[in-house]
Amino acid sequence: MESKLEKIKKLKKEKNIVILAHYYVDEEIQKIADYIGDSFYLSKIAKNLKEKKIVFCGVSFMGESAKILSPEKKIFIPEIKASCPMANMVDLYEIKKMREKYEDLAVVCYINSTAETKALVDVCVTSSNAETIIKSLPNKNIYFIPDKNLGTYLSKKILDKNFIFNKGYCIVHASVEKEQVLYMKKKYPLAKFLAHPECEYEILKLADYIGSTSGIIDFAINSPCQEFIIGTESGILHKLKEQTSNKFFYSVKEDFSCKNMKKITVNKLLDVLENENTEIKLPNEIIEKASSSLEKMLELGEMNKFKEDYDLIVVGTGVGGCYSVLNSNKEKKILMITKAKLEESDSYLAQGGICVLKDNKDYESFFEDTMKAGHYENNEKSVEEMIKNSTKIIEDLIGYGVDFEKKDGELKYTMEGAHSKARILYHKDITGEEITKKLLEKVKKKENTLILEDTTLIDIISKNNICYGAILKDNRGEIHRVYSKNVILACGGIGGNFENSTNYQHLTGDGIKISKKNNIKLKNLDYIQIHPTTLYSNKKGRRFLISESIRGEGAILYNKNKKRFVNELMPRDYVTKKILDQMEKDNSDHVWLDMRPIKKRGIDLEKRFPNILKRCRKEGYDPNKELIPIVPAQHYFMGGIEVDLNSKTSMKNLYAVGETSCNNVHGANRLASNSLLETLVFSKNAIKDIEKNIKKEGMIK
C-alpha cells in the first residue's frame, strides 16, 4: 500500500508543485519540503521559481507575502486557519490616527503582518534587515507595527529615531521568562544563549547572540562553540541537528512551539496536493499596495548600504579588522565586511594565547625565540616593532574587557613550544574567542561603522596603482562598486584551499588572489605552517586544533608503541616533521598525545582546557583516562601580501594586516602565540599611517 509520503512525492511530480516549509513546522514536513527557511526567504524563493503552483507550509501571512510578490502564481497553504496572532494585533484605523498626529512619520511594518496591513504602511522589514532600513529612512518618527518587542529592541540600537509602538507581540517568544533563561544558563554554563528579537527586551539582555531565525541557525552552525540554548521556536532544532553532528542544542523552555505552525500536518499537506482547495486569494488592489511596501524593503535593505562613499573599507572581522576599526577616528565613515558571519574568523578559533614582553629583561630571549623559530629569515625590524609594542596592546585588550587568567590578582603566563620562558597570556583554551568577542562587542557599538555579513570582496577599484575602493558581491549575488579613501585587507589565510586545515573553509586567500591580479607585491607564498597536533578524524572538513599550550603544560607525544619520540617543545615545523616521519615508520595515520602528565603538575584539565576536553569526549576520547590520536594539519600562512611596518602594500591607499599580509615578522615558521600579537600591532600601525596621510582629494569614479 502506498504511504502518505510516497503519495506526496508522486503528486508533487505529477502536478509540478513546489513545497516550501518554514523552520517552525514539524520535522516530518521539513523533511519532504523542497525548500526550508524563514518567511521572507521562502517568499523570495516563490517569486523566483518557474513553477506556477506552490504549497507554503506556514501560517497565513507567509502565504500572503508569497502571493503579493508572485501574484501570477497559485499559492496554497495546508491549513487556512493557521494564522499568526501577532499579525492580527494591528488596529488599521490606528495607522490613520498616527499619520494625523505625527507629520514626520514613517509607518514601518514587520513582515509578520496581514496583507491589509502591508497595504497601508510605508515599508516592510524583517528581523534581519529592520535596523538597516529604519536607519536609512529620513523620518524622525517611526510607528513600528505590530511587534512591540522587536520595536523595543530596535529602538535601543537606533537612538536618533522616535519610536511609537503598537501593542502586538508574538505569544510564543513573549512567553520566555527570565528565570527560565537563568536556569538554563546555570544548567549549561558553556552554552551560548541565542535569542530571537521577538523575545522581551529583558530576555534579550541575557543573550550571547540576537538574530532572526536564519541568523540563529547560521550562528549556531558556524560558531566554534559546541552548546547552545535556543531562544526561538523549537522547530529549528531539526535544521540545527541536521547540519551538525557534534553540537548540542537545548530549547530555552519546554513546549516552545507555535501551535498554529503545528497545525500543518502531513495529512493536510496531502489533502491540499490532492484537492488544491486552500489557495491564497487577495484583491488586486491589496496586492498592488502591499507589493509597494515589500519592494521598498528590498530596495532599501539591499541597495542603500552600497551607494555611499566611505573613509575606510575593512575586509574581515577578525582581530585585525576589529582593532583597525576601534583605532580609527570616530568621525570617519567605515564599512566593515565579511564573506561569512561575524564570528567566523580564524582569530575566533585561536586557542593558546597571546605573547607579551613581560619585562625588559625578557626582550633578548623573546627576540631570539621568534628569530630561531623562523629560521632567522625574519625581518628583524618587524620583530622589534612587534615585541616593543606588545605591552601596550595587552593594556588595550584589558581595557576592552578581555579577561586573561590571573592568580592572586596577577596575570598568569603559560609556556608553548620553542619559547625559552612562559610569556603567553591566555583565557582558558579559547583565547582567540575571548579577544575577538570583546573587540566585536565594541565595534558593534560604533555608530560610524556599518558591518555587513555575507559580503564578498571580488576585486579592488584602482587606477595608476592607487586604490579607490572595493568591488563587492552581496548576499543576493549582486555586484557593487564601493568607493573609499583607504582599504584594509584583513581577510585571513589560505586554509580553505587544503583538504585538512584548522582554518575555516571559506578562508581561501581572497586578498592574495586579488593582489596578484592587480600586480601588488606578494612575498613568501610557499611559507605554509603545518600544526603538529590536531585531533585525528576520518571525517571531511575543518580539523580541530589541539593547542600547543597542551604540550607547554606537560602533555607528551607517543608513537604506536607508546614510546616518546620527540621533544614536544621544539618549534612547530620540527615537531611536525618528527610526527610525519613517525607515522610513516609506524605505518599509521596518527600518533598519540597523553594529557595525563598535566594533572601530575597539579593542573586541573577541566578548568584549564575545557573546550579541548569537551571536543575530545564528543569524538569518543577521554583525555583524563586515555591517549588521544593526533595528526598534523595546515594551520597558518607566513607569506602573503608584502607590507612595510605600517602595513602599507605596494599600492597606494591599500593596506593589509594579519595572516593575509607579510612583513616577514615570522620568517619561515611562526612562533606559537605570536599571530594575535602581530595582527594587533600592525593593524594599529596601519590606522596610524592612514590618519597621518589622509589627503583632502576627491575620489575618482
C-alpha positions as CSV (number, residue, x, y, z in Angstrom):
1,M,0.0,0.0,0.0
2,E,1.3,3.4,-1.0
3,S,2.4,5.5,2.0
4,K,1.4,9.2,2.5
5,L,4.9,10.4,1.9
6,E,5.1,8.4,-1.3
7,K,1.7,9.9,-2.4
8,I,3.0,13.4,-1.6
9,K,6.1,12.9,-3.7
10,K,4.1,11.4,-6.6
11,L,1.6,14.3,-6.5
12,K,4.4,16.9,-6.4
13,K,5.9,15.4,-9.6
14,E,2.6,14.9,-11.4
15,K,1.3,18.4,-10.7
16,N,4.6,20.2,-10.9
17,I,4.1,21.7,-7.4
18,V,6.9,23.0,-5.1
19,I,6.6,22.7,-1.4
20,L,8.1,25.4,0.8
21,A,8.3,24.9,4.6
22,H,9.1,27.3,7.4
23,Y,11.6,26.3,10.1
24,Y,8.8,26.1,12.7
25,V,6.7,23.4,11.1
26,D,7.1,19.8,12.2
27,E,10.2,17.9,11.3
28,E,8.3,15.4,9.1
29,I,7.1,18.3,6.9
30,Q,10.6,19.8,6.7
31,K,12.0,16.5,5.5
32,I,9.7,16.4,2.4
33,A,9.8,20.1,1.6
34,D,11.8,21.4,-1.5
35,Y,12.9,24.5,0.3
36,I,13.2,25.3,4.0
37,G,13.7,28.8,5.5
38,D,12.2,31.8,7.2
39,S,9.1,33.5,5.8
40,F,10.8,36.2,3.7
41,Y,13.4,33.9,2.3
42,L,10.7,31.5,1.2
43,S,8.6,34.3,-0.3
44,K,11.6,35.3,-2.4
45,I,12.1,31.7,-3.5
46,A,8.4,31.6,-4.5
47,K,8.9,34.7,-6.6
48,N,11.9,33.2,-8.5
49,L,10.5,29.7,-9.1
50,K,9.5,28.8,-12.6
51,E,6.7,26.5,-11.3
52,K,3.3,28.1,-11.1
53,K,1.9,26.2,-8.1
54,I,3.4,26.4,-4.7
55,V,2.3,25.0,-1.3
56,F,3.6,27.2,1.5
57,C,3.8,25.2,4.8
58,G,3.4,28.1,7.2
59,V,0.9,30.5,8.7
60,S,-1.4,32.6,6.6
61,F,0.6,35.8,6.4
62,M,3.5,33.9,4.9
63,G,1.4,32.6,2.1
64,E,0.0,36.1,1.6
65,S,3.6,37.6,1.3
66,A,4.4,35.0,-1.3
67,K,1.2,35.8,-3.2
68,I,2.0,39.6,-3.1
69,L,5.4,39.0,-4.6
70,S,4.2,36.4,-7.0
71,P,0.6,37.4,-8.0
72,E,0.7,35.3,-11.2
73,K,1.2,32.1,-9.2
74,K,-1.2,29.9,-7.3
75,I,-0.1,29.8,-3.6
76,F,-1.7,27.2,-1.3
77,I,-1.4,26.7,2.4
78,P,-2.3,23.3,4.0
79,E,-4.4,24.9,6.8
80,I,-6.2,28.1,6.0
81,K,-7.0,28.6,9.7
82,A,-3.3,28.6,10.7
83,S,-2.8,32.2,11.5
84,C,-0.3,34.3,13.4
85,P,-2.0,36.0,16.4
86,M,0.5,38.9,16.3
87,A,-0.2,39.6,12.6
88,N,-3.8,40.4,13.7
89,M,-2.8,42.6,16.6
90,V,-3.0,45.8,14.5
91,D,-5.8,48.3,14.5
92,L,-5.8,49.6,10.9
93,Y,-7.6,52.7,12.0
94,E,-4.7,53.5,14.4
95,I,-2.4,53.8,11.4
96,K,-4.5,56.7,10.1
97,K,-4.6,58.3,13.6
98,M,-0.8,58.2,13.8
99,R,-0.3,59.8,10.4
100,E,-2.6,62.6,11.5
101,K,-0.7,63.0,14.8
102,Y,2.8,63.0,13.5
103,E,3.9,65.0,10.5
104,D,7.3,63.4,10.0
105,L,6.2,59.8,10.3
106,A,7.2,56.5,8.7
107,V,4.9,53.5,9.3
108,V,7.2,50.5,9.4
109,C,5.6,47.1,9.4
110,Y,7.2,43.8,10.4
111,I,6.7,41.2,7.7
112,N,4.7,39.2,10.2
113,S,1.6,41.1,9.3
114,T,-1.5,40.7,7.2
115,A,-1.8,41.8,3.6
116,E,-4.2,44.5,4.6
117,T,-1.7,45.9,7.0
118,K,1.1,45.8,4.4
119,A,-1.1,47.8,2.0
120,L,-1.3,50.7,4.5
121,V,2.3,51.1,5.5
122,D,5.4,52.8,4.1
123,V,7.8,49.9,4.2
124,C,8.1,46.3,5.5
125,V,11.0,44.9,7.3
126,T,12.3,41.6,8.6
127,S,14.1,41.0,11.9
128,S,17.4,40.8,10.0
129,N,17.1,44.0,7.9
130,A,15.0,46.2,10.1
131,E,17.9,48.1,11.6
132,T,19.5,49.0,8.2
133,I,16.2,50.0,6.7
134,I,15.0,52.2,9.6
135,K,18.4,53.9,9.8
136,S,18.1,54.8,6.1
137,L,14.7,56.4,6.4
138,P,14.7,60.2,6.6
139,N,11.7,60.3,9.0
140,K,12.3,61.2,12.7
141,N,9.2,59.3,14.0
142,I,8.8,55.6,13.4
143,Y,5.4,53.9,14.1
144,F,6.5,50.3,14.4
145,I,3.9,47.6,14.0
146,P,2.8,45.0,15.0
147,D,5.6,43.7,17.3
148,K,6.4,45.9,20.3
149,N,9.2,43.6,21.4
150,L,11.1,43.8,18.1
151,G,10.4,47.5,18.1
152,T,11.8,48.0,21.5
153,Y,15.0,46.1,20.6
154,L,15.4,48.3,17.5
155,S,14.8,51.5,19.5
156,K,17.8,50.5,21.7
157,K,20.0,50.3,18.7
158,I,18.7,53.3,16.7
159,L,18.9,56.2,19.2
160,D,18.2,59.1,16.8
161,K,14.6,58.0,15.9
162,N,11.5,58.4,18.0
163,F,9.7,55.0,18.1
164,I,6.0,54.7,18.7
165,F,5.0,51.2,19.5
166,N,2.0,49.0,18.7
167,K,0.8,46.7,21.5
168,G,1.3,43.5,19.5
169,Y,3.6,40.7,20.4
170,C,4.4,37.1,19.5
171,I,2.7,34.9,22.0
172,V,5.4,32.2,21.6
173,H,8.5,34.4,22.0
174,A,6.9,36.6,24.7
175,S,6.3,33.5,26.8
176,V,10.0,33.1,27.6
177,E,10.7,34.1,31.2
178,K,13.9,35.4,32.7
179,E,14.0,32.7,35.3
180,Q,13.9,30.0,32.6
181,V,16.9,31.6,30.8
182,L,18.9,31.9,34.0
183,Y,18.1,28.3,34.9
184,M,19.3,27.0,31.5
185,K,22.4,29.1,31.7
186,K,23.3,27.6,35.1
187,K,22.5,24.1,33.9
188,Y,24.6,24.5,30.7
189,P,27.4,27.1,31.7
190,L,29.3,26.7,28.4
191,A,26.3,27.1,26.2
192,K,25.7,30.3,24.2
193,F,22.1,31.7,24.5
194,L,20.8,32.6,21.1
195,A,17.6,34.7,21.1
196,H,15.1,35.9,18.6
197,P,14.3,39.7,18.9
198,E,10.6,38.9,19.2
199,C,11.5,38.0,22.8
200,E,11.0,40.6,25.5
201,Y,14.0,43.0,26.0
202,E,14.9,41.7,29.5
203,I,15.4,38.3,27.8
204,L,17.5,39.8,25.0
205,K,19.8,41.4,27.5
206,L,20.8,37.9,28.6
207,A,21.6,36.7,25.1
208,D,25.0,36.0,23.6
209,Y,23.6,36.4,20.1
210,I,20.3,38.1,18.9
211,G,19.1,37.4,15.4
212,S,16.5,36.2,13.1
213,T,15.6,32.5,12.7
214,S,18.1,32.2,9.9
215,G,20.6,34.2,11.8
216,I,20.4,31.9,14.8
217,I,20.8,28.8,12.6
218,D,23.8,30.3,10.8
219,F,25.4,31.4,14.0
220,A,25.0,28.0,15.7
221,I,26.2,26.0,12.7
222,N,29.3,28.1,12.1
223,S,30.2,29.0,15.6
224,P,33.2,27.1,17.1
225,C,31.1,26.8,20.3
226,Q,29.6,23.3,20.9
227,E,26.5,24.0,23.1
228,F,23.6,26.4,22.5
229,I,20.4,27.4,24.4
230,I,17.9,28.2,21.6
231,G,15.6,31.1,22.3
232,T,13.2,30.6,19.5
233,E,10.5,28.2,18.3
234,S,11.7,24.6,18.7
235,G,11.1,23.7,15.1
236,I,14.5,25.0,14.1
237,L,16.1,22.2,16.2
238,H,15.6,19.9,13.2
239,K,17.7,22.1,10.9
240,L,20.4,22.6,13.6
241,K,20.7,18.9,14.3
242,E,20.7,18.1,10.6
243,Q,23.5,20.4,9.8
244,T,25.7,19.5,12.8
245,S,27.0,16.2,14.1
246,N,28.9,17.3,17.1
247,K,26.9,20.1,18.7
248,F,24.2,20.2,21.4
249,F,21.1,22.3,21.3
250,Y,18.7,22.9,24.2
251,S,15.4,24.7,23.9
252,V,15.2,27.5,26.5
253,K,11.8,26.2,27.7
254,E,9.6,23.1,27.4
255,D,7.0,23.0,24.7
256,F,8.5,26.1,23.0
257,S,6.3,25.7,19.9
258,C,3.9,27.7,17.8
259,K,0.6,25.9,17.9
260,N,-0.6,27.4,14.6
261,M,2.5,26.2,12.8
262,K,1.9,22.7,14.2
263,K,-1.5,22.7,12.5
264,I,0.4,22.0,9.3
265,T,0.4,18.2,9.2
266,V,1.2,15.5,6.6
267,N,-2.5,14.7,6.2
268,K,-3.3,18.3,5.5
269,L,-0.4,18.7,3.1
270,L,-1.6,15.6,1.2
271,D,-5.1,17.0,1.1
272,V,-4.1,20.3,-0.4
273,L,-1.9,18.5,-3.0
274,E,-4.9,16.3,-4.0
275,N,-7.6,18.9,-4.0
276,E,-5.9,22.3,-4.3
277,N,-8.6,23.7,-2.2
278,T,-6.9,26.2,0.1
279,E,-5.5,28.8,-2.3
280,I,-4.5,32.2,-1.0
281,K,-6.5,34.8,-2.8
282,L,-6.1,38.6,-2.4
283,P,-7.8,41.5,-4.1
284,N,-5.7,43.1,-6.8
285,E,-5.8,46.5,-5.0
286,I,-4.4,44.9,-1.9
287,I,-1.7,43.1,-3.8
288,E,-0.7,46.3,-5.6
289,K,-0.5,48.5,-2.5
290,A,1.2,45.8,-0.3
291,S,3.8,45.0,-3.0
292,S,5.0,48.6,-2.8
293,S,6.0,48.2,0.9
294,L,7.7,44.9,0.2
295,E,9.5,46.1,-2.9
296,K,10.7,49.2,-1.0
297,M,12.1,46.9,1.7
298,L,14.1,45.1,-1.0
299,E,15.4,48.3,-2.4
300,L,16.4,49.9,0.9
301,G,17.6,46.8,2.6
302,E,19.9,45.6,-0.1
303,M,21.0,48.7,-2.0
304,N,21.4,51.7,0.3
305,K,24.4,50.3,2.1
306,F,26.4,50.2,-1.1
307,K,25.6,53.6,-2.5
308,E,27.7,55.8,-0.3
309,D,31.4,56.6,-0.2
310,Y,33.5,55.7,2.8
311,D,36.6,56.9,4.5
312,L,37.7,53.3,5.1
313,I,36.6,49.8,4.0
314,V,37.8,47.0,6.2
315,V,37.6,43.5,4.8
316,G,37.5,41.0,7.6
317,T,36.0,40.8,11.1
318,G,38.8,39.0,13.0
319,V,41.1,40.8,15.5
320,G,42.9,42.7,12.7
321,G,39.7,44.1,11.2
322,C,38.1,44.9,14.6
323,Y,41.2,46.5,16.0
324,S,41.6,48.6,12.9
325,V,38.1,49.9,13.3
326,L,38.5,50.6,17.1
327,N,41.6,52.6,16.5
328,S,40.1,54.7,13.7
329,N,38.9,58.3,14.2
330,K,35.3,58.1,15.3
331,E,34.4,60.8,12.7
332,K,35.4,58.5,9.8
333,K,32.8,56.6,7.9
334,I,33.7,52.9,7.9
335,L,32.3,49.9,6.0
336,M,33.3,46.6,7.5
337,I,32.6,43.4,5.6
338,T,33.0,39.7,6.0
339,K,32.2,37.0,3.4
340,A,30.7,34.8,6.1
341,K,29.4,35.6,9.6
342,L,31.0,38.0,12.1
343,E,32.4,35.2,14.4
344,E,33.7,33.1,11.5
345,S,37.3,34.3,11.6
346,D,40.4,32.3,12.4
347,S,41.1,34.8,15.2
348,Y,38.0,33.4,16.9
349,L,39.5,29.9,16.8
350,A,42.9,30.7,18.3
351,Q,43.3,28.7,21.5
352,G,46.7,29.0,23.1
353,G,47.2,32.7,23.9
354,I,49.0,35.9,23.0
355,C,52.6,36.7,23.7
356,V,53.8,39.7,25.6
357,L,57.0,41.2,26.7
358,K,56.8,40.6,30.5
359,D,59.7,43.0,31.3
360,N,62.7,44.4,29.6
361,K,64.9,41.5,30.8
362,D,62.9,39.2,28.5
363,Y,63.4,41.3,25.3
364,E,66.5,39.5,24.1
365,S,65.1,36.0,24.7
366,F,61.7,36.9,23.2
367,F,63.5,38.3,20.1
368,E,65.8,35.2,19.8
369,D,62.9,32.8,20.3
370,T,61.0,34.4,17.4
371,M,64.0,34.6,15.2
372,K,65.1,31.0,15.9
373,A,61.6,29.6,15.2
374,G,61.6,31.5,11.9
375,H,65.0,30.0,10.9
376,Y,66.4,33.6,11.1
377,E,64.6,34.6,7.9
378,N,62.5,37.1,9.9
379,N,62.7,40.8,9.3
380,E,64.4,42.0,12.5
381,K,62.7,45.4,12.4
382,S,59.3,43.7,12.2
383,V,60.2,41.5,15.2
384,E,61.4,44.5,17.2
385,E,58.3,46.5,16.3
386,M,56.0,43.6,17.4
387,I,57.8,43.0,20.7
388,K,58.2,46.6,21.8
389,N,54.5,47.3,21.3
390,S,53.2,44.2,22.9
391,T,52.7,45.6,26.4
392,K,50.5,48.5,25.1
393,I,48.5,46.0,23.1
394,I,47.7,44.0,26.2
395,E,46.8,47.1,28.1
396,D,44.3,48.0,25.3
397,L,42.8,44.5,25.3
398,I,42.3,44.5,29.1
399,G,40.7,47.9,28.7
400,Y,38.3,46.4,26.2
401,G,37.3,43.8,28.8
402,V,39.5,40.8,27.7
403,D,39.6,38.5,30.7
404,F,43.1,37.0,30.9
405,E,43.7,34.3,33.5
406,K,45.1,35.6,36.8
407,K,46.5,34.2,40.1
408,D,46.3,36.3,43.3
409,G,45.4,39.3,41.2
410,E,48.4,38.9,38.9
411,L,48.4,37.9,35.2
412,K,49.2,34.2,34.6
413,Y,51.6,33.1,31.8
414,T,51.8,29.8,30.1
415,M,54.5,28.0,28.0
416,E,54.5,26.8,24.5
417,G,56.8,25.2,22.0
418,A,60.1,27.0,21.1
419,H,59.6,29.6,23.9
420,S,62.5,29.8,26.4
421,K,60.2,31.0,29.1
422,A,56.5,31.5,29.9
423,R,55.3,34.7,28.3
424,I,51.9,33.8,26.9
425,L,48.7,35.3,28.4
426,Y,45.6,33.2,27.9
427,H,41.9,32.7,28.7
428,K,41.2,29.0,29.3
429,D,41.8,27.4,25.9
430,I,39.7,29.9,24.0
431,T,41.9,33.0,24.0
432,G,41.1,34.0,20.4
433,E,37.3,33.7,21.1
434,E,37.7,35.9,24.2
435,I,39.6,38.6,22.4
436,T,37.6,38.6,19.2
437,K,34.3,38.6,21.0
438,K,35.2,41.5,23.2
439,L,36.5,43.5,20.3
440,L,33.4,42.8,18.2
441,E,31.2,43.9,21.0
442,K,32.9,47.3,20.9
443,V,32.9,47.5,17.1
444,K,29.1,46.9,17.0
445,K,28.6,49.9,19.2
446,K,30.5,52.3,16.9
447,E,27.9,54.5,15.2
448,N,30.3,55.3,12.3
449,T,30.7,51.7,11.3
450,L,28.4,49.7,9.1
451,I,29.0,45.9,9.3
452,L,27.9,43.6,6.5
453,E,27.9,39.8,6.7
454,D,27.8,37.5,3.7
455,T,29.5,40.1,1.5
456,T,32.5,39.1,-0.6
457,L,35.4,41.1,-1.8
458,I,35.8,40.2,-5.5
459,D,38.2,42.9,-6.6
460,I,39.6,46.4,-5.8
461,I,38.9,49.6,-7.6
462,S,42.3,51.0,-8.8
463,K,43.9,53.3,-11.3
464,N,47.6,54.1,-11.7
465,N,48.5,51.9,-8.8
466,I,46.2,53.8,-6.4
467,C,43.3,52.0,-4.6
468,Y,40.0,53.9,-4.7
469,G,37.7,51.3,-3.1
470,A,36.4,47.7,-3.5
471,I,34.1,45.7,-5.7
472,L,31.8,43.6,-3.6
473,K,29.2,40.9,-4.1
474,D,26.3,41.0,-1.7
475,N,24.2,38.1,-0.3
476,R,21.9,38.3,-3.3
477,G,24.8,37.8,-5.8
478,E,24.6,41.4,-6.9
479,I,27.9,43.3,-7.6
480,H,28.6,46.8,-6.2
481,R,31.4,49.3,-6.7
482,V,32.0,51.0,-3.3
483,Y,34.4,53.9,-3.1
484,S,36.7,54.6,-0.2
485,K,39.7,56.7,0.7
486,N,41.5,53.6,2.1
487,V,41.0,49.9,2.2
488,I,42.4,47.4,4.7
489,L,42.6,43.8,3.8
490,A,42.2,41.7,7.0
491,C,40.7,38.7,5.3
492,G,42.7,35.8,6.8
493,G,44.7,33.0,5.4
494,I,44.5,30.2,2.9
495,G,43.4,27.1,4.9
496,G,40.2,26.6,2.9
497,N,42.4,25.5,-0.1
498,F,43.6,22.5,1.9
499,E,41.9,19.2,2.4
500,N,42.9,19.2,6.1
501,S,43.2,22.6,7.9
502,T,42.4,24.1,11.2
503,N,41.1,27.2,9.3
504,Y,37.5,28.0,8.4
505,Q,36.9,26.6,4.9
506,H,35.8,29.9,3.5
507,L,39.2,31.4,4.1
508,T,40.7,30.8,0.6
509,G,43.3,33.6,0.3
510,D,40.9,36.0,-1.5
511,G,43.1,39.1,-0.7
512,I,46.2,37.4,-2.0
513,K,44.5,36.3,-5.3
514,I,43.1,39.8,-5.8
515,S,46.5,41.3,-5.1
516,K,48.2,39.1,-7.6
517,K,45.6,40.0,-10.2
518,N,46.3,43.7,-9.6
519,N,50.1,43.3,-9.7
520,I,50.5,44.1,-6.0
521,K,53.7,42.7,-4.5
522,L,53.5,39.3,-2.7
523,K,56.0,37.6,-0.5
524,N,57.0,34.1,0.7
525,L,54.0,32.3,-0.8
526,D,55.5,28.9,-0.1
527,Y,55.9,29.5,3.6
528,I,53.0,27.4,5.0
529,Q,52.9,26.2,8.5
530,I,51.6,22.8,9.4
531,H,50.5,22.5,13.0
532,P,51.7,19.3,14.6
533,T,48.7,18.5,16.7
534,T,45.1,18.4,15.5
535,L,42.5,15.9,16.7
536,Y,42.5,12.9,14.3
537,S,39.3,12.3,12.3
538,N,38.4,10.4,9.2
539,K,35.6,13.0,8.5
540,K,36.0,15.7,5.9
541,G,36.1,19.3,7.0
542,R,38.0,21.6,9.4
543,R,40.4,19.9,11.8
544,F,40.1,20.6,15.5
545,L,43.3,22.2,16.9
546,I,44.9,20.7,20.0
547,S,46.6,23.8,21.3
548,E,50.4,23.9,21.7
549,S,49.8,25.1,25.2
550,I,48.7,21.5,26.0
551,R,52.3,20.5,25.4
552,G,53.5,23.6,27.1
553,E,51.8,22.4,30.3
554,G,53.3,18.9,30.1
555,A,51.5,16.7,27.5
556,I,53.6,14.1,25.8
557,L,53.7,12.6,22.3
558,Y,53.9,8.8,21.8
559,N,54.3,6.5,18.8
560,K,52.1,3.4,18.3
561,N,54.3,1.5,20.8
562,K,53.6,4.2,23.4
563,K,57.2,5.4,23.3
564,R,58.2,9.1,23.3
565,F,59.9,10.1,20.0
566,V,60.3,13.9,20.1
567,N,60.9,16.9,22.3
568,E,57.4,18.3,22.4
569,L,58.5,21.9,22.9
570,M,60.6,22.3,19.8
571,P,59.4,24.6,17.0
572,R,56.2,23.6,15.1
573,D,57.9,22.7,11.9
574,Y,60.4,20.4,13.7
575,V,57.7,18.6,15.7
576,T,55.5,18.3,12.6
577,K,58.3,16.6,10.7
578,K,59.1,14.2,13.5
579,I,55.4,13.2,13.7
580,L,55.1,12.7,10.0
581,D,58.3,10.6,10.0
582,Q,57.0,8.6,12.9
583,M,53.7,8.0,11.2
584,E,55.5,6.7,8.1
585,K,57.7,4.5,10.3
586,D,54.7,3.1,12.2
587,N,52.6,2.8,9.0
588,S,49.9,4.7,10.9
589,D,47.7,7.7,10.1
590,H,48.2,9.3,13.5
591,V,50.4,9.4,16.7
592,W,49.2,9.7,20.3
593,L,49.0,12.6,22.8
594,D,48.9,12.0,26.5
595,M,47.5,14.8,28.6
596,R,47.6,13.0,31.9
597,P,51.1,14.3,32.9
598,I,49.5,17.7,33.1
599,K,47.4,16.5,36.0
600,K,50.6,15.4,37.8
601,R,51.7,19.0,37.8
602,G,48.6,19.9,39.8
603,I,46.8,21.5,36.8
604,D,43.0,20.8,36.5
605,L,42.4,19.7,32.9
606,E,38.7,20.5,33.2
607,K,39.4,24.1,34.1
608,R,42.5,24.8,32.0
609,F,41.3,23.1,28.8
610,P,37.5,22.8,28.9
611,N,36.9,23.3,25.2
612,I,39.5,20.8,24.1
613,L,38.3,18.1,26.6
614,K,34.8,18.6,25.5
615,R,35.6,18.1,21.9
616,C,37.7,15.1,22.6
617,R,34.9,13.5,24.5
618,K,32.5,14.1,21.7
619,E,34.8,12.2,19.4
620,G,34.9,9.4,21.9
621,Y,38.1,10.1,23.8
622,D,38.6,11.0,27.5
623,P,41.9,12.8,27.9
624,N,41.7,12.2,31.7
625,K,41.9,8.5,31.2
626,E,43.5,7.7,27.8
627,L,45.7,8.9,25.0
628,I,44.1,10.8,22.1
629,P,45.0,10.4,18.4
630,I,46.5,13.5,16.7
631,V,47.8,14.3,13.3
632,P,49.4,17.4,11.7
633,A,47.2,19.7,9.5
634,Q,47.7,23.0,7.7
635,H,47.4,25.9,10.2
636,Y,49.0,29.2,9.2
637,F,50.4,31.1,6.3
638,M,53.6,33.1,6.9
639,G,53.6,34.6,3.4
640,G,51.1,37.0,1.9
641,I,50.7,40.5,0.6
642,E,54.1,42.3,1.1
643,V,53.8,45.2,3.5
644,D,56.0,47.5,5.5
645,L,56.0,48.2,9.2
646,N,52.9,50.4,8.7
647,S,51.1,47.6,6.8
648,K,51.2,49.5,3.5
649,T,51.1,47.4,0.4
650,S,52.8,48.3,-2.9
651,M,49.6,50.0,-4.0
652,K,48.8,53.5,-2.5
653,N,45.8,53.6,-0.1
654,L,45.7,49.8,0.2
655,Y,46.8,48.1,3.5
656,A,47.0,44.5,4.6
657,V,47.1,43.1,8.1
658,G,47.2,39.8,9.8
659,E,47.6,36.4,8.1
660,T,46.8,37.9,4.6
661,S,49.9,40.2,4.9
662,C,53.6,39.6,5.1
663,N,56.1,41.9,6.8
664,N,58.2,38.8,7.4
665,V,57.9,39.0,11.2
666,H,57.5,35.3,11.4
667,G,60.2,34.3,8.9
668,A,59.9,30.7,7.6
669,N,58.0,29.4,10.7
670,R,55.8,31.2,13.2
671,L,56.5,31.1,16.9
672,A,53.5,29.9,18.9
673,S,51.1,32.7,20.0
674,N,52.7,35.4,18.0
675,S,49.9,35.6,15.5
676,L,47.3,37.5,17.5
677,L,50.0,39.9,18.7
678,E,51.4,40.5,15.2
679,T,48.0,41.2,13.8
680,L,47.1,43.7,16.6
681,V,50.4,45.6,16.5
682,F,50.4,46.1,12.7
683,S,46.7,46.8,12.5
684,K,47.2,49.7,14.8
685,N,50.2,50.9,12.8
686,A,48.0,50.8,9.6
687,I,45.5,53.1,11.2
688,K,48.2,55.5,12.4
689,D,49.5,55.7,8.9
690,I,46.1,56.2,7.4
691,E,45.2,59.0,9.8
692,K,48.6,60.7,9.1
693,N,48.3,60.5,5.3
694,I,44.7,61.2,4.5
695,K,44.5,63.9,1.9
696,K,41.6,66.1,1.0
697,E,41.4,65.0,-2.5
698,G,38.3,63.8,-4.3
699,M,37.8,60.2,-5.2
700,I,37.6,59.3,-8.9
701,K,34.7,57.3,-10.2
